[in-house]
């Protein structure tokens, strides 16, 4: 906002058109908004993985690994 005000102040004092400065400011604002939205999307992807890991990892261990270990336990113990 300050940059826009200073562009208008320069235009008022020097008589130059503020359009070029305002176009640069608008492009910079669009670039920053785009970068922020990309960063937010990446954060959302990372945050979505945590609950999935907390749910699927224990289920995988209980359904996949524990039965295999318990099933092979009698063969591993000395008789």
N, C-alpha and C positions, 0 to 999 in steps of 0.2 A: 504494500500500500504506500509506503514511504517513497518507493522508487517511482510510482505513478505520480505522486504529488510533486516530487522533484522534477519529473519530466514536464509537468504542466507549469511549474515555476520557471524552468528554463525557457519554455515556449513563451511565457508571458514576458520575460525580461528580454529575450533575444529576438522574438518574433518567429522562431523556427517552428516547424510543424512537429507536434509530439507523436505523430503516427508511428514513426520508425521505432522510437523508444517503447511505445506501448505494444507494438508487435513483438519486440524482443521480450518484454515482460510477460506477455501472454504465452509465448512459446516456452519460456522458462517455467512458468506456472504449470503448463501442460506436461512438460517433461518431469517436473517434480511429482505431480499427481500420478503420472504413469509409473514412476519408480516406486512410489508409496504403495500403489495398488499391486504391483508385482511382488513387493516385499510382503505385503499382507497375505497374498495368495500362497506364497511359499511358507509363511508361518502357519497358515491354516493346514497345509498339508502335513507339516511336521507335528502339529498338535493333534491331528486326527490319528496319527500312528500310535500314540501312547496308549489310548484306551484299547485299541485293537490288540496291541502287544500284551497288555495286562489281562485281556480276556482269553486270547488264543494260546499264549504260552503255557499257562497252567493247564488248560484243557488238553493241549498236545502232550504235556508230561503225564497227566493222569490217564489219558486214553491210549497213548502210543508207547510211552517209555516204561511206565510202571508195570503194565502187564507183561512186557517182554522180559523185564528184569525179574519179576516174580516167577514167570514161567521157566526161566533158565536157572533160577536159584537152586533147585534141587540137584541139577546136574553139576553145578559148580562146587557145592559143599562136599567135603570128604565123607564117605559113607562109613 
